[in-house]
Amino acid sequence: MFVLYNTGGVRLHCKHEGKTCTLEAERVLLAAGRKPNTAGLGLEDVGVSLIKSGGIEVDALMRSSNSNIYAAGDVTGTDMFVYMAAYGAKLAAQNAMGGNTQPYNNAAMPSVVFTDPQVSSVGLTESQANEQDYSVKKSVITLDHVPRYLAARDTRGLIKLIADKETDKLLGAHILAPEGGELIQTAVIALKANMSATELGQTIFPYLTGVEGLKLAAQTFDKDVSTLSCCAG
């Protein structure tokens, strides 16, 4: 339950699992969310099961509980992005016509919220990694450690990386930054390539770009990047 008070700024009172907290901020963004529009399609009549949100339940091959019916995109209630709808639809068509050989994989799915600054993410969050029993390590740098944002005089935001402490494998990247949506694709490729945090930190990035912040964040796992000279490391 959330209650908002206008007192010059905004005070947010919340209750979760019996605990009460108070947060103060200048603004609060409220989002109602979305749900699949499956009512009236007669899915129950053909044996198609729905998930709690009303989306069509599908397996990794995009098949519904009726093996002759495939579904993809927002109607499934998951990964509700246009590019994931296109990806899922391609797999559904290939599987329906070609023998069910193409599984859906969203492990390196980028997401972007076009606020100012933008919020972008790929892979596991810290809590998700903990829930999956990884030995988690994290790296967080603010944008005043990234030369590009210092030059632009806009250091609003941060970059956070999640990695497996035992293997050093990158597990996730989360960016709050101007044009953060442009930066996240490099992290997508790093996850697709199964890069380690060390490998990302050793990769050559062009100086005075925002994406160089990913390299600096990777180096922050084991060093203080504020002590480095330009392009060092």
Phi, psi and omega per residue, in radians:
M1 nan 2.312 -3.123
F2 -2.145 2.397 3.083
V3 -2.225 2.260 -3.121
L4 -1.859 2.431 3.076
Y5 -2.193 2.318 3.056
N6 -1.624 1.845 -3.129
T7 -2.311 0.974 -3.022
G8 1.528 -1.001 2.980
G9 -1.878 -2.459 3.127
V10 -2.316 2.339 3.041
R11 -1.999 2.224 -3.066
L12 -1.967 2.027 3.051
H13 -1.758 2.305 -3.117
C14 -2.384 2.639 3.036
K15 -2.192 2.268 3.132
H16 -2.535 2.101 3.137
E17 0.936 0.722 3.070
G18 1.443 -0.061 -3.121
K19 -1.790 2.508 -3.133
T20 -1.955 2.389 3.104
C21 -2.386 2.769 3.102
T22 -2.291 2.236 3.096
L23 -2.138 2.497 3.091
E24 -2.090 2.412 -3.122
A25 -2.704 2.910 3.090
E26 -1.313 -0.624 -3.119
R27 -2.512 2.708 3.050
V28 -2.253 2.313 3.071
L29 -1.715 2.089 3.094
L30 -1.834 2.240 3.126
A31 -2.187 2.229 -3.081
A32 -1.411 -0.354 -3.115
G33 1.481 -3.103 -3.122
R34 -2.336 2.811 3.039
K35 -2.477 2.635 -3.124
P36 -1.127 2.543 3.112
N37 -1.743 1.435 -3.100
T38 -1.921 -0.080 -3.127
A39 -1.106 2.429 3.064
G40 1.502 0.032 3.140
L41 -1.506 -0.153 3.133
G42 1.266 0.485 -3.068
L43 -1.130 -0.601 3.137
E44 -1.094 -0.540 -3.091
D45 -1.249 -0.336 -3.114
V46 -2.014 0.286 3.020
G47 1.313 0.523 3.118
V48 -1.723 2.065 -3.114
S49 -1.445 2.631 3.120
L50 -2.009 2.665 3.019
I51 -1.524 3.098 -3.022
K52 -1.006 -0.634 -3.107
S53 -1.318 -0.149 -3.079
G54 1.737 -0.041 3.105
G55 -1.328 2.763 3.120
I56 -1.312 2.205 3.123
E57 -1.311 2.191 3.137
V58 -2.256 2.734 3.049
D59 -1.618 -2.985 -3.079
A60 -1.133 -0.310 -3.138
L61 -1.727 0.177 3.124
M62 1.276 0.285 3.094
R63 -1.495 2.436 3.024
S64 -1.439 -3.085 3.097
S65 -1.166 -0.281 2.929
N66 -1.669 1.895 -2.982
S67 -1.091 -0.175 3.099
N68 -1.633 -0.025 -3.102
I69 -2.134 2.197 3.109
Y70 -1.940 2.686 3.129
A71 -2.509 2.607 3.139
A72 -2.666 2.735 3.057
G73 1.571 -2.788 -3.039
D74 -1.039 -0.440 -3.113
V75 -1.131 -0.319 3.096
T76 -1.478 -0.239 3.115
G77 1.358 0.153 3.129
T78 -2.270 2.646 3.101
D79 0.817 1.031 -2.993
M80 -1.460 1.228 3.077
F81 -2.248 2.560 -3.069
V82 -1.093 -0.628 -3.127
Y83 -1.243 -0.513 3.073
M84 -1.328 -0.530 3.042
A85 -1.116 -0.766 3.121
A86 -1.125 -0.738 3.123
Y87 -1.102 -0.833 -3.125
G88 -1.141 -0.661 3.134
A89 -1.135 -0.671 3.099
K90 -1.075 -0.791 -3.138
L91 -1.151 -0.711 3.138
A92 -1.045 -0.763 3.134
A93 -1.143 -0.757 3.129
Q94 -1.113 -0.714 -3.127
N95 -1.227 -0.695 -3.140
A96 -1.129 -0.601 -3.068
M97 -1.712 -0.335 -2.954
G98 -2.178 0.321 2.981
G99 1.674 0.357 3.014
N100 0.992 1.150 -3.113
T101 -2.142 -0.060 -3.015
Q102 -2.007 1.730 -3.136
P103 -1.382 2.600 3.087
Y104 -1.352 2.352 -3.118
N105 -2.415 1.978 -3.134
N106 -1.946 0.355 -3.076
A107 -1.094 -0.504 3.139
A108 -2.073 0.771 -3.131
M109 -1.513 2.082 3.084
P110 -1.402 2.605 3.000
S111 -2.340 2.533 -3.120
V112 -2.396 2.324 2.977
V113 -1.917 2.113 -2.984
F114 -1.531 0.987 2.965
T115 -1.472 -3.012 3.075
D116 -2.288 1.843 0.038
P117 -1.299 2.882 -3.096
Q118 -1.333 2.645 3.077
V119 -1.989 2.116 -3.135
S120 -2.313 2.687 -3.023
S121 -2.721 2.655 2.995
V122 -2.666 2.537 3.091
G123 1.381 -2.753 -3.038
L124 -1.452 2.526 2.907
T125 -1.410 2.988 3.122
E126 -1.069 -0.767 -3.127
S127 -1.162 -0.683 3.105
Q128 -1.119 -0.713 3.115
A129 -1.111 -0.701 3.091
N130 -1.120 -0.712 3.127
E131 -1.112 -0.490 3.125
Q132 -1.599 0.226 3.017
D133 1.161 0.483 2.971
Y134 -1.321 2.639 2.932
S135 -1.500 1.761 -2.864
V136 -1.599 2.412 2.890
K137 -2.222 2.648 -3.089
K138 -2.349 2.721 3.088
S139 -2.330 2.272 3.131
V140 -2.316 2.210 2.992
I141 -2.233 2.513 3.034
T142 -1.510 2.805 -3.001
L143 -1.256 -0.169 3.046
D144 -1.316 0.032 3.003
H145 -1.738 -0.018 -3.093
V146 -1.902 2.012 -3.048
P147 -0.927 -0.653 -3.120
R148 -1.013 -0.770 -3.086
Y149 -1.336 -0.503 3.010
L150 -1.129 -0.759 3.133
A151 -1.134 -0.621 -3.135
A152 -1.424 -0.108 -3.106
R153 0.967 0.725 3.093
D154 -2.508 1.567 -3.059
T155 -1.861 0.511 3.100
R156 -1.302 2.010 3.029
G157 2.263 -2.985 -3.097
L158 -2.803 2.941 3.049
I159 -2.250 2.255 3.141
K160 -2.180 2.290 3.080
L161 -2.041 2.508 3.078
I162 -2.061 2.347 3.138
A163 -2.486 2.830 3.073
D164 -1.439 2.101 -3.087
K165 -1.093 -0.559 -3.070
E166 -1.372 -0.715 -3.072
T167 -1.849 -0.239 -3.087
D168 1.275 0.099 -3.129
K169 -1.196 2.351 3.057
L170 -1.170 2.384 -3.133
L171 -2.031 -0.465 -3.110
G172 -2.966 2.783 3.093
A173 -2.460 2.433 -3.070
H174 -2.453 2.175 -2.969
I175 -2.227 2.262 2.934
L176 -2.068 1.854 -3.020
A177 -2.901 2.693 2.948
P178 -0.979 2.267 -3.087
E179 1.027 0.584 3.116
G180 -1.071 -0.459 3.092
G181 -1.123 -0.503 3.094
E182 -1.316 -0.562 -3.081
L183 -1.305 -0.554 -2.951
I184 -1.163 -0.430 -3.074
Q185 -1.141 -0.538 3.070
T186 -1.116 -0.678 3.084
A187 -1.175 -0.620 3.071
V188 -1.016 -0.833 -3.129
I189 -1.128 -0.654 3.111
A190 -1.094 -0.737 3.112
L191 -1.194 -0.706 3.109
K192 -1.064 -0.591 -3.117
A193 -1.529 0.066 -3.133
N194 0.982 0.690 -3.131
M195 -1.243 2.663 3.005
S196 -1.584 2.896 3.080
A197 -1.083 -0.668 3.134
T198 -1.117 -0.747 3.137
E199 -1.116 -0.703 3.101
L200 -1.126 -0.717 3.136
G201 -1.181 -0.387 3.138
Q202 -1.650 -0.092 -3.138
T203 -1.273 2.506 -3.141
I204 -1.426 2.175 3.100
F205 -2.067 2.590 3.096
P206 -1.224 2.406 3.141
Y207 -1.238 2.609 3.118
L208 1.124 0.700 2.985
T209 -2.174 2.661 3.114
G210 -1.124 -0.614 -3.083
V211 -1.163 -0.326 3.045
E212 -1.035 -0.372 3.098
G213 -1.058 -0.504 3.091
L214 -1.148 -0.718 3.080
K215 -1.089 -0.810 -3.123
L216 -1.110 -0.667 3.102
A217 -1.138 -0.681 3.106
A218 -1.144 -0.680 3.117
Q219 -1.194 -0.434 -3.096
T220 -1.206 -0.245 3.069
F221 -1.009 -0.589 -3.054
D222 -2.353 0.188 3.081
K223 -2.667 2.866 3.098
D224 -1.639 1.783 -3.043
V225 -1.203 -0.290 3.131
S226 -1.187 -0.256 3.134
T227 -1.624 -0.078 -3.096
L228 -1.478 2.602 2.992
S229 -1.437 3.024 -3.114
C230 -0.904 2.241 3.028
C231 1.145 0.170 -3.123
A232 -1.234 2.710 3.053
G233 1.604 nan nan
